[in-house]
């Protein structure tokens, strides 16, 4: 009996929410973005020349960082956004360490105008994931025997604009 009452109350609350906020993208109500979950999909750390690499005999390594963002819809309002970070430290003669992280989150975007949806998914969502991914990279490099690799902030808006410009150029050719 209590389960039925809870279910009825929940359905009533959901119906009221939908009626009051205009469920779906761009249909009245205040825009909202919620993180439903975030997680590591893939993590790799390689220290191929340990223990020699820990001595720092090659001097200051050159560190190359690459960043990529991907997203896929899971439903009308839910999106999985992936932040892919690669960091490779190279000395004069060899790879010192390499770290690769695929960090993802599930986001619920409601009442977002259709024209704003794409930039929000590819700019704002990764911006929210980045501090967590940055900490994971710092921890894994420290746990690998090196100073923590603290990634600089990333301008996801500029990345989005570069990607859009590249796609536009490809469409013209």
Rosetta blueprint (number, residue, H / E / L):
1 X L
2 X H
3 X H
4 X H
5 X H
6 X H
7 X H
8 X H
9 X H
10 X H
11 X H
12 X H
13 X H
14 X H
15 X H
16 X H
17 X H
18 X H
19 X H
20 X H
21 X H
22 X L
23 X L
24 X L
25 X L
26 X L
27 X L
28 X L
29 X L
30 X L
31 X L
32 X E
33 X E
34 X E
35 X E
36 X E
37 X E
38 X E
39 X E
40 X E
41 X E
42 X E
43 X E
44 X E
45 X E
46 X E
47 X L
48 X L
49 X L
50 X L
51 X L
52 X H
53 X H
54 X H
55 X H
56 X L
57 X L
58 X L
59 X L
60 X L
61 X L
62 X E
63 X E
64 X E
65 X E
66 X E
67 X E
68 X E
69 X E
70 X E
71 X E
72 X E
73 X E
74 X L
75 X L
76 X L
77 X L
78 X E
79 X E
80 X E
81 X E
82 X E
83 X E
84 X E
85 X E
86 X E
87 X E
88 X E
89 X E
90 X E
91 X L
92 X L
93 X L
94 X L
95 X E
96 X E
97 X E
98 X E
99 X E
100 X E
101 X E
102 X E
103 X E
104 X E
105 X E
106 X E
107 X E
108 X E
109 X E
110 X E
111 X L
112 X L
113 X L
114 X H
115 X H
116 X H
117 X H
118 X H
119 X H
120 X H
121 X H
122 X H
123 X H
124 X H
125 X H
126 X H
127 X H
128 X H
129 X H
130 X H
131 X H
132 X H
133 X H
134 X H
135 X H
136 X H
137 X H
138 X H
139 X H
140 X H
141 X H
142 X H
143 X H
144 X L
145 X L
146 X L
147 X L
148 X L
149 X L
150 X L
151 X L
152 X L
153 X L
154 X L
155 X L
156 X H
157 X H
158 X H
159 X H
160 X H
161 X H
162 X H
163 X H
164 X H
165 X H
166 X H
167 X H
168 X H
169 X H
170 X H
171 X H
172 X H
173 X L
